[in-house]
Amino acid sequence: QVQLVESGGGLVQTGGSLRLSCAASGRTFSSYTMGWFRQAPGKEREFVAAISGSGSSRSYGDSVKGRFTISRDNANNTVYLQMNSLKPEDTAVYSCAVDRIPWRLTLRTTEYNYWGQGTQVTVSS
């Protein structure tokens, strides 16, 4: 059974940093893109970042480019999201997910079929 467990969320002041982790289990994920998404209250889920199975390709949402960095450790089935220069508008529940098809990089939420429960990130002004 595939499980994704996020951690590292919390409360931080504007300009601060957080590092989110997503530990995956249940199978090998090194062939699959993993992504981070976020959802704020009353808003649709938003793409944040994605990283290909090998880690050689990465993509970021426009609102986080230059501030967030996605990485992965395939030996430990873990993906990370380093978030710097945080802003109040980054406040949301952050979830990691796995692409349903291997050997590609996709940003479409509907193409991810395994999701974690999410971790809350709150940025105070």
Jmol script that loads the backbone (N, CA, C; Angstrom):
load data "model"
ATOM      1  N   GLN A   1       0.840  -1.190   0.000  1.00  0.00           N
ATOM      2  CA  GLN A   1       0.000   0.000   0.000  1.00  0.00           C
ATOM      3  C   GLN A   1       0.880   1.247   0.000  1.00  0.00           C
ATOM      4  N   VAL A   2       0.629   2.134  -0.941  1.00  0.00           N
ATOM      5  CA  VAL A   2       1.416   3.351  -1.048  1.00  0.00           C
ATOM      6  C   VAL A   2       0.984   4.344   0.018  1.00  0.00           C
ATOM      7  N   GLN A   3       1.971   4.898   0.699  1.00  0.00           N
ATOM      8  CA  GLN A   3       1.701   5.934   1.697  1.00  0.00           C
ATOM      9  C   GLN A   3       2.671   7.087   1.511  1.00  0.00           C
ATOM     10  N   LEU A   4       2.156   8.287   1.641  1.00  0.00           N
ATOM     11  CA  LEU A   4       2.967   9.504   1.610  1.00  0.00           C
ATOM     12  C   LEU A   4       2.695  10.269   2.895  1.00  0.00           C
ATOM     13  N   VAL A   5       3.755  10.606   3.606  1.00  0.00           N
ATOM     14  CA  VAL A   5       3.600  11.303   4.880  1.00  0.00           C
ATOM     15  C   VAL A   5       4.444  12.565   4.869  1.00  0.00           C
ATOM     16  N   GLU A   6       3.764  13.706   4.958  1.00  0.00           N
ATOM     17  CA  GLU A   6       4.458  14.990   4.966  1.00  0.00           C
ATOM     18  C   GLU A   6       4.781  15.413   6.395  1.00  0.00           C
ATOM     19  N   SER A   7       5.823  16.191   6.511  1.00  0.00           N
ATOM     20  CA  SER A   7       6.192  16.767   7.800  1.00  0.00           C
ATOM     21  C   SER A   7       6.963  18.058   7.547  1.00  0.00           C
ATOM     22  N   GLY A   8       7.129  18.842   8.619  1.00  0.00           N
ATOM     23  CA  GLY A   8       7.937  20.047   8.527  1.00  0.00           C
ATOM     24  C   GLY A   8       7.165  21.345   8.466  1.00  0.00           C
ATOM     25  N   GLY A   9       5.856  21.257   8.407  1.00  0.00           N
ATOM     26  CA  GLY A   9       5.070  22.472   8.382  1.00  0.00           C
ATOM     27  C   GLY A   9       5.084  23.169   9.735  1.00  0.00           C
ATOM     28  N   GLY A  10       4.521  24.376   9.765  1.00  0.00           N
ATOM     29  CA  GLY A  10       4.464  25.115  11.020  1.00  0.00           C
ATOM     30  C   GLY A  10       4.175  26.574  10.791  1.00  0.00           C
ATOM     31  N   LEU A  11       4.401  27.346  11.832  1.00  0.00           N
ATOM     32  CA  LEU A  11       4.177  28.786  11.808  1.00  0.00           C
ATOM     33  C   LEU A  11       5.520  29.498  11.693  1.00  0.00           C
ATOM     34  N   VAL A  12       5.609  30.423  10.744  1.00  0.00           N
ATOM     35  CA  VAL A  12       6.856  31.152  10.525  1.00  0.00           C
ATOM     36  C   VAL A  12       6.518  32.588  10.171  1.00  0.00           C
ATOM     37  N   GLN A  13       7.432  33.497  10.464  1.00  0.00           N
ATOM     38  CA  GLN A  13       7.216  34.893  10.128  1.00  0.00           C
ATOM     39  C   GLN A  13       7.579  35.164   8.666  1.00  0.00           C
ATOM     40  N   THR A  14       7.036  36.242   8.152  1.00  0.00           N
ATOM     41  CA  THR A  14       7.374  36.666   6.790  1.00  0.00           C
ATOM     42  C   THR A  14       8.889  36.773   6.636  1.00  0.00           C
ATOM     43  N   GLY A  15       9.378  36.206   5.541  1.00  0.00           N
ATOM     44  CA  GLY A  15      10.809  36.198   5.284  1.00  0.00           C
ATOM     45  C   GLY A  15      11.531  34.984   5.808  1.00  0.00           C
ATOM     46  N   GLY A  16      10.838  34.185   6.587  1.00  0.00           N
ATOM     47  CA  GLY A  16      11.446  32.995   7.174  1.00  0.00           C
ATOM     48  C   GLY A  16      11.507  31.824   6.207  1.00  0.00           C
ATOM     49  N   SER A  17      11.982  30.709   6.731  1.00  0.00           N
ATOM     50  CA  SER A  17      12.161  29.505   5.918  1.00  0.00           C
ATOM     51  C   SER A  17      11.582  28.282   6.612  1.00  0.00           C
ATOM     52  N   LEU A  18      11.184  27.328   5.807  1.00  0.00           N
ATOM     53  CA  LEU A  18      10.766  26.017   6.293  1.00  0.00           C
ATOM     54  C   LEU A  18      11.231  24.969   5.291  1.00  0.00           C
ATOM     55  N   ARG A  19      11.434  23.764   5.786  1.00  0.00           N
ATOM     56  CA  ARG A  19      11.762  22.649   4.907  1.00  0.00           C
ATOM     57  C   ARG A  19      10.748  21.547   5.132  1.00  0.00           C
ATOM     58  N   LEU A  20       9.992  21.251   4.098  1.00  0.00           N
ATOM     59  CA  LEU A  20       9.013  20.176   4.160  1.00  0.00           C
ATOM     60  C   LEU A  20       9.638  18.881   3.665  1.00  0.00           C
ATOM     61  N   SER A  21       9.199  17.786   4.256  1.00  0.00           N
ATOM     62  CA  SER A  21       9.625  16.459   3.831  1.00  0.00           C
ATOM     63  C   SER A  21       8.407  15.624   3.504  1.00  0.00           C
ATOM     64  N   CYS A  22       8.585  14.713   2.576  1.00  0.00           N
ATOM     65  CA  CYS A  22       7.521  13.768   2.216  1.00  0.00           C
ATOM     66  C   CYS A  22       8.160  12.386   2.127  1.00  0.00           C
ATOM     67  N   ALA A  23       7.813  11.548   3.062  1.00  0.00           N
ATOM     68  CA  ALA A  23       8.340  10.186   3.085  1.00  0.00           C
ATOM     69  C   ALA A  23       7.353   9.245   2.409  1.00  0.00           C
ATOM     70  N   ALA A  24       7.831   8.546   1.403  1.00  0.00           N
ATOM     71  CA  ALA A  24       6.979   7.643   0.633  1.00  0.00           C
ATOM     72  C   ALA A  24       7.314   6.193   0.957  1.00  0.00           C
ATOM     73  N   SER A  25       6.311   5.356   0.952  1.00  0.00           N
ATOM     74  CA  SER A  25       6.517   3.944   1.206  1.00  0.00           C
ATOM     75  C   SER A  25       5.515   3.131   0.412  1.00  0.00           C
ATOM     76  N   GLY A  26       5.790   1.854   0.289  1.00  0.00           N
ATOM     77  CA  GLY A  26       4.868   0.961  -0.392  1.00  0.00           C
ATOM     78  C   GLY A  26       5.360   0.477  -1.738  1.00  0.00           C
ATOM     79  N   ARG A  27       6.306   1.179  -2.311  1.00  0.00           N
ATOM     80  CA  ARG A  27       6.915   0.738  -3.559  1.00  0.00           C
ATOM     81  C   ARG A  27       8.112   1.634  -3.846  1.00  0.00           C
ATOM     82  N   THR A  28       8.793   1.376  -4.946  1.00  0.00           N
ATOM     83  CA  THR A  28       9.916   2.207  -5.365  1.00  0.00           C
ATOM     84  C   THR A  28       9.412   3.360  -6.220  1.00  0.00           C
ATOM     85  N   PHE A  29       9.887   4.573  -5.899  1.00  0.00           N
ATOM     86  CA  PHE A  29       9.382   5.756  -6.577  1.00  0.00           C
ATOM     87  C   PHE A  29      10.397   6.404  -7.507  1.00  0.00           C
ATOM     88  N   SER A  30      11.537   5.786  -7.685  1.00  0.00           N
ATOM     89  CA  SER A  30      12.616   6.446  -8.414  1.00  0.00           C
ATOM     90  C   SER A  30      12.307   6.680  -9.884  1.00  0.00           C
ATOM     91  N   SER A  31      11.273   6.041 -10.414  1.00  0.00           N
ATOM     92  CA  SER A  31      10.896   6.257 -11.816  1.00  0.00           C
ATOM     93  C   SER A  31       9.801   7.302 -11.974  1.00  0.00           C
ATOM     94  N   TYR A  32       9.290   7.786 -10.868  1.00  0.00           N
ATOM     95  CA  TYR A  32       8.100   8.631 -10.903  1.00  0.00           C
ATOM     96  C   TYR A  32       8.383  10.059 -10.453  1.00  0.00           C
ATOM     97  N   THR A  33       7.787  10.977 -11.191  1.00  0.00           N
ATOM     98  CA  THR A  33       7.799  12.360 -10.740  1.00  0.00           C
ATOM     99  C   THR A  33       7.026  12.491  -9.434  1.00  0.00           C
ATOM    100  N   MET A  34       7.565  13.304  -8.552  1.00  0.00           N
ATOM    101  CA  MET A  34       6.851  13.638  -7.321  1.00  0.00           C
ATOM    102  C   MET A  34       6.661  15.142  -7.272  1.00  0.00           C
ATOM    103  N   GLY A  35       5.517  15.541  -6.777  1.00  0.00           N
ATOM    104  CA  GLY A  35       5.196  16.955  -6.775  1.00  0.00           C
ATOM    105  C   GLY A  35       4.709  17.446  -5.430  1.00  0.00           C
ATOM    106  N   TRP A  36       4.785  18.746  -5.280  1.00  0.00           N
ATOM    107  CA  TRP A  36       4.203  19.440  -4.127  1.00  0.00           C
ATOM    108  C   TRP A  36       3.094  20.354  -4.639  1.00  0.00           C
ATOM    109  N   PHE A  37       1.995  20.330  -3.923  1.00  0.00           N
ATOM    110  CA  PHE A  37       0.856  21.171  -4.244  1.00  0.00           C
ATOM    111  C   PHE A  37       0.413  21.848  -2.952  1.00  0.00           C
ATOM    112  N   ARG A  38      -0.349  22.922  -3.075  1.00  0.00           N
ATOM    113  CA  ARG A  38      -0.863  23.580  -1.878  1.00  0.00           C
ATOM    114  C   ARG A  38      -2.287  24.048  -2.119  1.00  0.00           C
ATOM    115  N   GLN A  39      -3.002  24.149  -1.011  1.00  0.00           N
ATOM    116  CA  GLN A  39      -4.375  24.621  -1.087  1.00  0.00           C
ATOM    117  C   GLN A  39      -4.656  25.516   0.104  1.00  0.00           C
ATOM    118  N   ALA A  40      -5.028  26.745  -0.201  1.00  0.00           N
ATOM    119  CA  ALA A  40      -5.418  27.699   0.827  1.00  0.00           C
ATOM    120  C   ALA A  40      -6.937  27.663   0.985  1.00  0.00           C
ATOM    121  N   PRO A  41      -7.449  28.076   2.133  1.00  0.00           N
ATOM    122  CA  PRO A  41      -8.901  28.059   2.353  1.00  0.00           C
ATOM    123  C   PRO A  41      -9.644  28.847   1.282  1.00  0.00           C
ATOM    124  N   GLY A  42     -10.653  28.209   0.703  1.00  0.00           N
ATOM    125  CA  GLY A  42     -11.472  28.866  -0.298  1.00  0.00           C
ATOM    126  C   GLY A  42     -10.856  28.948  -1.676  1.00  0.00           C
ATOM    127  N   LYS A  43      -9.691  28.345  -1.860  1.00  0.00           N
ATOM    128  CA  LYS A  43      -9.007  28.395  -3.152  1.00  0.00           C
ATOM    129  C   LYS A  43      -8.802  26.991  -3.702  1.00  0.00           C
ATOM    130  N   GLU A  44      -8.569  26.926  -4.995  1.00  0.00           N
ATOM    131  CA  GLU A  44      -8.292  25.646  -5.626  1.00  0.00           C
ATOM    132  C   GLU A  44      -6.862  25.205  -5.313  1.00  0.00           C
ATOM    133  N   ARG A  45      -6.661  23.905  -5.440  1.00  0.00           N
ATOM    134  CA  ARG A  45      -5.312  23.367  -5.252  1.00  0.00           C
ATOM    135  C   ARG A  45      -4.389  23.936  -6.321  1.00  0.00           C
ATOM    136  N   GLU A  46      -3.186  24.283  -5.897  1.00  0.00           N
ATOM    137  CA  GLU A  46      -2.231  24.968  -6.771  1.00  0.00           C
ATOM    138  C   GLU A  46      -0.943  24.167  -6.884  1.00  0.00           C
ATOM    139  N   PHE A  47      -0.427  24.052  -8.085  1.00  0.00           N
ATOM    140  CA  PHE A  47       0.867  23.406  -8.293  1.00  0.00           C
ATOM    141  C   PHE A  47       1.978  24.269  -7.702  1.00  0.00           C
ATOM    142  N   VAL A  48       2.896  23.623  -6.970  1.00  0.00           N
ATOM    143  CA  VAL A  48       4.021  24.327  -6.365  1.00  0.00           C
ATOM    144  C   VAL A  48       5.329  23.937  -7.049  1.00  0.00           C
ATOM    145  N   ALA A  49       5.616  22.647  -7.081  1.00  0.00           N
ATOM    146  CA  ALA A  49       6.888  22.185  -7.656  1.00  0.00           C
ATOM    147  C   ALA A  49       6.792  20.703  -7.971  1.00  0.00           C
ATOM    148  N   ALA A  50       7.622  20.282  -8.924  1.00  0.00           N
ATOM    149  CA  ALA A  50       7.696  18.860  -9.268  1.00  0.00           C
ATOM    150  C   ALA A  50       9.128  18.511  -9.622  1.00  0.00           C
ATOM    151  N   ILE A  51       9.474  17.257  -9.388  1.00  0.00           N
ATOM    152  CA  ILE A  51      10.819  16.777  -9.691  1.00  0.00           C
ATOM    153  C   ILE A  51      10.719  15.403 -10.325  1.00  0.00           C
ATOM    154  N   SER A  52      11.465  15.203 -11.387  1.00  0.00           N
ATOM    155  CA  SER A  52      11.420  13.932 -12.093  1.00  0.00           C
ATOM    156  C   SER A  52      12.034  12.824 -11.239  1.00  0.00           C
ATOM    157  N   GLY A  53      11.823  11.587 -11.667  1.00  0.00           N
ATOM    158  CA  GLY A  53      12.298  10.447 -10.904  1.00  0.00           C
ATOM    159  C   GLY A  53      13.791  10.470 -10.629  1.00  0.00           C
ATOM    160  N   SER A  54      14.566  10.872 -11.603  1.00  0.00           N
ATOM    161  CA  SER A  54      16.019  10.924 -11.439  1.00  0.00           C
ATOM    162  C   SER A  54      16.478  12.178 -10.726  1.00  0.00           C
ATOM    163  N   GLY A  55      15.602  13.156 -10.648  1.00  0.00           N
ATOM    164  CA  GLY A  55      15.966  14.444 -10.059  1.00  0.00           C
ATOM    165  C   GLY A  55      16.578  15.410 -11.043  1.00  0.00           C
ATOM    166  N   SER A  56      16.694  15.016 -12.300  1.00  0.00           N
ATOM    167  CA  SER A  56      17.374  15.856 -13.288  1.00  0.00           C
ATOM    168  C   SER A  56      16.493  16.983 -13.821  1.00  0.00           C
ATOM    169  N   SER A  57      15.187  16.833 -13.681  1.00  0.00           N
ATOM    170  CA  SER A  57      14.265  17.862 -14.170  1.00  0.00           C
ATOM    171  C   SER A  57      13.387  18.351 -13.031  1.00  0.00           C
ATOM    172  N   ARG A  58      13.204  19.657 -12.995  1.00  0.00           N
ATOM    173  CA  ARG A  58      12.380  20.265 -11.959  1.00  0.00           C
ATOM    174  C   ARG A  58      11.532  21.348 -12.589  1.00  0.00           C
ATOM    175  N   SER A  59      10.405  21.586 -11.989  1.00  0.00           N
ATOM    176  CA  SER A  59       9.533  22.646 -12.453  1.00  0.00           C
ATOM    177  C   SER A  59       8.893  23.308 -11.245  1.00  0.00           C
ATOM    178  N   TYR A  60       8.635  24.619 -11.369  1.00  0.00           N
ATOM    179  CA  TYR A  60       8.081  25.382 -10.258  1.00  0.00           C
ATOM    180  C   TYR A  60       6.912  26.242 -10.718  1.00  0.00           C
ATOM    181  N   GLY A  61       5.974  26.441  -9.813  1.00  0.00           N
ATOM    182  CA  GLY A  61       4.928  27.398 -10.079  1.00  0.00           C
ATOM    183  C   GLY A  61       5.492  28.811 -10.094  1.00  0.00           C
ATOM    184  N   ASP A  62       4.864  29.682 -10.848  1.00  0.00           N
ATOM    185  CA  ASP A  62       5.377  31.041 -11.001  1.00  0.00           C
ATOM    186  C   ASP A  62       5.485  31.770  -9.666  1.00  0.00           C
ATOM    187  N   SER A  63       4.576  31.502  -8.765  1.00  0.00           N
ATOM    188  CA  SER A  63       4.542  32.240  -7.509  1.00  0.00           C
ATOM    189  C   SER A  63       5.663  31.845  -6.552  1.00  0.00           C
ATOM    190  N   VAL A  64       6.346  30.745  -6.813  1.00  0.00           N
ATOM    191  CA  VAL A  64       7.393  30.296  -5.890  1.00  0.00           C
ATOM    192  C   VAL A  64       8.769  30.243  -6.527  1.00  0.00           C
ATOM    193  N   LYS A  65       8.859  30.515  -7.811  1.00  0.00           N
ATOM    194  CA  LYS A  65      10.157  30.458  -8.492  1.00  0.00           C
ATOM    195  C   LYS A  65      11.161  31.392  -7.830  1.00  0.00           C
ATOM    196  N   GLY A  66      12.357  30.875  -7.634  1.00  0.00           N
ATOM    197  CA  GLY A  66      13.412  31.664  -7.013  1.00  0.00           C
ATOM    198  C   GLY A  66      13.392  31.642  -5.501  1.00  0.00           C
ATOM    199  N   ARG A  67      12.318  31.114  -4.916  1.00  0.00           N
ATOM    200  CA  ARG A  67      12.218  31.069  -3.451  1.00  0.00           C
ATOM    201  C   ARG A  67      12.172  29.638  -2.915  1.00  0.00           C
ATOM    202  N   PHE A  68      11.562  28.738  -3.674  1.00  0.00           N
ATOM    203  CA  PHE A  68      11.409  27.343  -3.245  1.00  0.00           C
ATOM    204  C   PHE A  68      12.326  26.448  -4.076  1.00  0.00           C
ATOM    205  N   THR A  69      12.791  25.371  -3.453  1.00  0.00           N
ATOM    206  CA  THR A  69      13.618  24.381  -4.136  1.00  0.00           C
ATOM    207  C   THR A  69      13.130  22.989  -3.789  1.00  0.00           C
ATOM    208  N   ILE A  70      12.870  22.201  -4.816  1.00  0.00           N
ATOM    209  CA  ILE A  70      12.457  20.822  -4.609  1.00  0.00           C
ATOM    210  C   ILE A  70      13.654  19.900  -4.836  1.00  0.00           C
ATOM    211  N   SER A  71      13.742  18.851  -4.035  1.00  0.00           N
ATOM    212  CA  SER A  71      14.814  17.874  -4.183  1.00  0.00           C
ATOM    213  C   SER A  71      14.286  16.514  -3.726  1.00  0.00           C
ATOM    214  N   ARG A  72      15.061  15.491  -4.003  1.00  0.00           N
ATOM    215  CA  ARG A  72      14.624  14.159  -3.600  1.00  0.00           C
ATOM    216  C   ARG A  72      15.823  13.284  -3.277  1.00  0.00           C
ATOM    217  N   ASP A  73      15.563  12.299  -2.441  1.00  0.00           N
ATOM    218  CA  ASP A  73      16.551  11.310  -2.040  1.00  0.00           C
ATOM    219  C   ASP A  73      15.936   9.953  -2.320  1.00  0.00           C
ATOM    220  N   ASN A  74      16.261   9.392  -3.469  1.00  0.00           N
ATOM    221  CA  ASN A  74      15.627   8.131  -3.860  1.00  0.00           C
ATOM    222  C   ASN A  74      16.050   6.957  -2.972  1.00  0.00           C
ATOM    223  N   ALA A  75      17.210   7.033  -2.403  1.00  0.00           N
ATOM    224  CA  ALA A  75      17.643   5.953  -1.515  1.00  0.00           C
ATOM    225  C   ALA A  75      16.735   5.847  -0.301  1.00  0.00           C
ATOM    226  N   ASN A  76      16.158   6.971   0.092  1.00  0.00           N
ATOM    227  CA  ASN A  76      15.276   6.996   1.253  1.00  0.00           C
ATOM    228  C   ASN A  76      13.825   7.303   0.898  1.00  0.00           C
ATOM    229  N   ASN A  77      13.519   7.274  -0.411  1.00  0.00           N
ATOM    230  CA  ASN A  77      12.132   7.508  -0.856  1.00  0.00           C
ATOM    231  C   ASN A  77      11.540   8.774  -0.254  1.00  0.00           C
ATOM    232  N   THR A  78      12.314   9.845  -0.276  1.00  0.00           N
ATOM    233  CA  THR A  78      11.871  11.092   0.342  1.00  0.00           C
ATOM    234  C   THR A  78      12.049  12.249  -0.634  1.00  0.00           C
ATOM    235  N   VAL A  79      11.068  13.141  -0.638  1.00  0.00           N
ATOM    236  CA  VAL A  79      11.158  14.362  -1.428  1.00  0.00           C
ATOM    237  C   VAL A  79      11.050  15.543  -0.473  1.00  0.00           C
ATOM    238  N   TYR A  80      11.767  16.603  -0.784  1.00  0.00           N
ATOM    239  CA  TYR A  80      11.837  17.767   0.087  1.00  0.00           C
ATOM    240  C   TYR A  80      11.376  19.018  -0.650  1.00  0.00           C
ATOM    241  N   LEU A  81      10.937  19.978   0.129  1.00  0.00           N
ATOM    242  CA  LEU A  81      10.625  21.294  -0.408  1.00  0.00           C
ATOM    243  C   LEU A  81      11.230  22.328   0.535  1.00  0.00           C
ATOM    244  N   GLN A  82      12.301  22.962   0.091  1.00  0.00           N
ATOM    245  CA  GLN A  82      12.919  24.035   0.857  1.00  0.00           C
ATOM    246  C   GLN A  82      12.232  25.336   0.471  1.00  0.00           C
ATOM    247  N   MET A  83      11.664  25.997   1.463  1.00  0.00           N
ATOM    248  CA  MET A  83      10.905  27.222   1.211  1.00  0.00           C
ATOM    249  C   MET A  83      11.595  28.384   1.912  1.00  0.00           C
ATOM    250  N   ASN A  84      12.056  29.331   1.131  1.00  0.00           N
ATOM    251  CA  ASN A  84      12.727  30.517   1.665  1.00  0.00           C
ATOM    252  C   ASN A  84      11.918  31.767   1.333  1.00  0.00           C
ATOM    253  N   SER A  85      12.244  32.839   2.017  1.00  0.00           N
ATOM    254  CA  SER A  85      11.583  34.136   1.783  1.00  0.00           C
ATOM    255  C   SER A  85      10.068  33.983   1.775  1.00  0.00           C
ATOM    256  N   LEU A  86       9.561  33.328   2.775  1.00  0.00           N
ATOM    257  CA  LEU A  86       8.130  33.031   2.823  1.00  0.00           C
ATOM    258  C   LEU A  86       7.305  34.291   2.981  1.00  0.00           C
ATOM    259  N   LYS A  87       6.129  34.249   2.356  1.00  0.00           N
ATOM    260  CA  LYS A  87       5.200  35.371   2.366  1.00  0.00           C
ATOM    261  C   LYS A  87       3.870  34.913   2.946  1.00  0.00           C
ATOM    262  N   PRO A  88       3.060  35.831   3.453  1.00  0.00           N
ATOM    263  CA  PRO A  88       1.741  35.430   3.976  1.00  0.00           C
ATOM    264  C   PRO A  88       0.898  34.681   2.942  1.00  0.00           C
ATOM    265  N   GLU A  89       1.046  35.021   1.683  1.00  0.00           N
ATOM    266  CA  GLU A  89       0.271  34.338   0.641  1.00  0.00           C
ATOM    267  C   GLU A  89       0.732  32.911   0.388  1.00  0.00           C
ATOM    268  N   ASP A  90       1.818  32.487   1.019  1.00  0.00           N
ATOM    269  CA  ASP A  90       2.241  31.087   0.943  1.00  0.00           C
ATOM    270  C   ASP A  90       1.496  30.213   1.950  1.00  0.00           C
ATOM    271  N   THR A  91       0.710  30.834   2.808  1.00  0.00           N
ATOM    272  CA  THR A  91      -0.047  30.086   3.804  1.00  0.00           C
ATOM    273  C   THR A  91      -1.025  29.126   3.123  1.00  0.00           C
ATOM    274  N   ALA A  92      -0.928  27.852   3.467  1.00  0.00           N
ATOM    275  CA  ALA A  92      -1.759  26.825   2.840  1.00  0.00           C
ATOM    276  C   ALA A  92      -1.433  25.468   3.458  1.00  0.00           C
ATOM    277  N   VAL A  93      -2.231  24.488   3.093  1.00  0.00           N
ATOM    278  CA  VAL A  93      -1.882  23.100   3.376  1.00  0.00           C
ATOM    279  C   VAL A  93      -1.075  22.581   2.197  1.00  0.00           C
ATOM    280  N   TYR A  94       0.101  22.077   2.483  1.00  0.00           N
ATOM    281  CA  TYR A  94       1.001  21.577   1.450  1.00  0.00           C
ATOM    282  C   TYR A  94       0.955  20.055   1.434  1.00  0.00           C
ATOM    283  N   SER A  95       0.754  19.510   0.229  1.00  0.00           N
ATOM    284  CA  SER A  95       0.659  18.068   0.072  1.00  0.00           C
ATOM    285  C   SER A  95       1.641  17.590  -0.992  1.00  0.00           C
ATOM    286  N   CYS A  96       2.191  16.409  -0.774  1.00  0.00           N
ATOM    287  CA  CYS A  96       3.012  15.809  -1.815  1.00  0.00           C
ATOM    288  C   CYS A  96       2.199  14.743  -2.538  1.00  0.00           C
ATOM    289  N   ALA A  97       2.634  14.433  -3.739  1.00  0.00           N
ATOM    290  CA  ALA A  97       1.890  13.483  -4.561  1.00  0.00           C
ATOM    291  C   ALA A  97       2.830  12.806  -5.548  1.00  0.00           C
ATOM    292  N   VAL A  98       2.380  11.672  -6.065  1.00  0.00           N
ATOM    293  CA  VAL A  98       3.159  10.887  -7.022  1.00  0.00           C
ATOM    294  C   VAL A  98       2.422  10.808  -8.352  1.00  0.00           C
ATOM    295  N   ASP A  99       3.142  11.052  -9.423  1.00  0.00           N
ATOM    296  CA  ASP A  99       2.585  10.939 -10.769  1.00  0.00           C
ATOM    297  C   ASP A  99       2.158   9.500 -11.026  1.00  0.00           C
ATOM    298  N   ARG A 100       1.072   9.331 -11.725  1.00  0.00           N
ATOM    299  CA  ARG A 100       0.555   7.979 -11.962  1.00  0.00           C
ATOM    300  C   ARG A 100       1.304   7.255 -13.069  1.00  0.00           C
ATOM    301  N   ILE A 101       2.040   7.998 -13.903  1.00  0.00           N
ATOM    302  CA  ILE A 101       2.772   7.412 -15.024  1.00  0.00           C
ATOM    303  C   ILE A 101       4.259   7.701 -14.843  1.00  0.00           C
ATOM    304  N   PRO A 102       5.112   6.693 -15.006  1.00  0.00           N
ATOM    305  CA  PRO A 102       6.550   6.918 -14.825  1.00  0.00           C
ATOM    306  C   PRO A 102       7.214   7.602 -16.019  1.00  0.00           C
ATOM    307  N   TRP A 103       8.428   8.038 -15.813  1.00  0.00           N
ATOM    308  CA  TRP A 103       9.304   8.536 -16.873  1.00  0.00           C
ATOM    309  C   TRP A 103       8.767   9.760 -17.604  1.00  0.00           C
ATOM    310  N   ARG A 104       8.176  10.675 -16.863  1.00  0.00           N
ATOM    311  CA  ARG A 104       7.747  11.939 -17.432  1.00  0.00           C
ATOM    312  C   ARG A 104       7.680  12.965 -16.315  1.00  0.00           C
ATOM    313  N   LEU A 105       7.515  14.249 -16.684  1.00  0.00           N
ATOM    314  CA  LEU A 105       7.340  15.314 -15.705  1.00  0.00           C
ATOM    315  C   LEU A 105       6.035  16.026 -16.034  1.00  0.00           C
ATOM    316  N   THR A 106       5.077  15.951 -15.137  1.00  0.00           N
ATOM    317  CA  THR A 106       3.798  16.595 -15.381  1.00  0.00           C
ATOM    318  C   THR A 106       3.458  17.529 -14.231  1.00  0.00           C
ATOM    319  N   LEU A 107       2.726  18.590 -14.542  1.00  0.00           N
ATOM    320  CA  LEU A 107       2.333  19.568 -13.540  1.00  0.00           C
ATOM    321  C   LEU A 107       0.833  19.494 -13.226  1.00  0.00           C
ATOM    322  N   ARG A 108       0.132  18.622 -13.936  1.00  0.00           N
ATOM    323  CA  ARG A 108      -1.321  18.584 -13.827  1.00  0.00           C
ATOM    324  C   ARG A 108      -1.755  17.798 -12.602  1.00  0.00           C
ATOM    325  N   THR A 109      -2.513  18.438 -11.763  1.00  0.00           N
ATOM    326  CA  THR A 109      -2.968  17.817 -10.530  1.00  0.00           C
ATOM    327  C   THR A 109      -3.656  16.484 -10.796  1.00  0.00           C
ATOM    328  N   THR A 110      -4.448  16.418 -11.837  1.00  0.00           N
ATOM    329  CA  THR A 110      -5.234  15.217 -12.126  1.00  0.00           C
ATOM    330  C   THR A 110      -4.375  14.026 -12.546  1.00  0.00           C
ATOM    331  N   GLU A 111      -3.108  14.274 -12.821  1.00  0.00           N
ATOM    332  CA  GLU A 111      -2.211  13.183 -13.229  1.00  0.00           C
ATOM    333  C   GLU A 111      -1.485  12.555 -12.047  1.00  0.00           C
ATOM    334  N   TYR A 112      -1.764  13.025 -10.851  1.00  0.00           N
ATOM    335  CA  TYR A 112      -1.144  12.464  -9.653  1.00  0.00           C
ATOM    336  C   TYR A 112      -2.171  11.599  -8.941  1.00  0.00           C
ATOM    337  N   ASN A 113      -1.801  10.368  -8.627  1.00  0.00           N
ATOM    338  CA  ASN A 113      -2.817   9.466  -8.095  1.00  0.00           C
ATOM    339  C   ASN A 113      -2.590   9.033  -6.651  1.00  0.00           C
ATOM    340  N   TYR A 114      -1.461   9.391  -6.071  1.00  0.00           N
ATOM    341  CA  TYR A 114      -1.243   9.131  -4.647  1.00  0.00           C
ATOM    342  C   TYR A 114      -0.931  10.460  -3.965  1.00  0.00           C
ATOM    343  N   TRP A 115      -1.594  10.683  -2.826  1.00  0.00           N
ATOM    344  CA  TRP A 115      -1.463  11.952  -2.131  1.00  0.00           C
ATOM    345  C   TRP A 115      -1.225  11.717  -0.652  1.00  0.00           C
ATOM    346  N   GLY A 116      -0.451  12.624  -0.062  1.00  0.00           N
ATOM    347  CA  GLY A 116      -0.305  12.611   1.382  1.00  0.00           C
ATOM    348  C   GLY A 116      -1.453  13.369   2.024  1.00  0.00           C
ATOM    349  N   GLN A 117      -1.448  13.395   3.346  1.00  0.00           N
ATOM    350  CA  GLN A 117      -2.539  14.035   4.075  1.00  0.00           C
ATOM    351  C   GLN A 117      -2.345  15.544   4.195  1.00  0.00           C
ATOM    352  N   GLY A 118      -1.138  16.003   3.937  1.00  0.00           N
ATOM    353  CA  GLY A 118      -0.864  17.432   3.961  1.00  0.00           C
ATOM    354  C   GLY A 118      -0.289  17.919   5.274  1.00  0.00           C
ATOM    355  N   THR A 119       0.425  19.032   5.190  1.00  0.00           N
ATOM    356  CA  THR A 119       0.984  19.676   6.369  1.00  0.00           C
ATOM    357  C   THR A 119       0.724  21.175   6.262  1.00  0.00           C
ATOM    358  N   GLN A 120       0.324  21.775   7.363  1.00  0.00           N
ATOM    359  CA  GLN A 120      -0.065  23.181   7.359  1.00  0.00           C
ATOM    360  C   GLN A 120       1.167  24.075   7.444  1.00  0.00           C
ATOM    361  N   VAL A 121       1.196  25.057   6.564  1.00  0.00           N
ATOM    362  CA  VAL A 121       2.217  26.107   6.612  1.00  0.00           C
ATOM    363  C   VAL A 121       1.494  27.436   6.800  1.00  0.00           C
ATOM    364  N   THR A 122       1.865  28.146   7.842  1.00  0.00           N
ATOM    365  CA  THR A 122       1.259  29.445   8.127  1.00  0.00           C
ATOM    366  C   THR A 122       2.357  30.491   8.228  1.00  0.00           C
ATOM    367  N   VAL A 123       2.229  31.539   7.423  1.00  0.00           N
ATOM    368  CA  VAL A 123       3.220  32.609   7.416  1.00  0.00           C
ATOM    369  C   VAL A 123       2.550  33.862   7.961  1.00  0.00           C
ATOM    370  N   SER A 124       3.069  34.352   9.063  1.00  0.00           N
ATOM    371  CA  SER A 124       2.475  35.527   9.695  1.00  0.00           C
ATOM    372  C   SER A 124       3.136  36.795   9.162  1.00  0.00           C
ATOM    373  N   SER A 125       2.346  37.849   9.092  1.00  0.00           N
ATOM    374  CA  SER A 125       2.851  39.126   8.570  1.00  0.00           C
ATOM    375  C   SER A 125       3.402  39.994   9.686  1.00  0.00           C
TER     376      SER A 125
END
end "model"
wireframe off; spacefill off
backbone 0.3
color backbone group
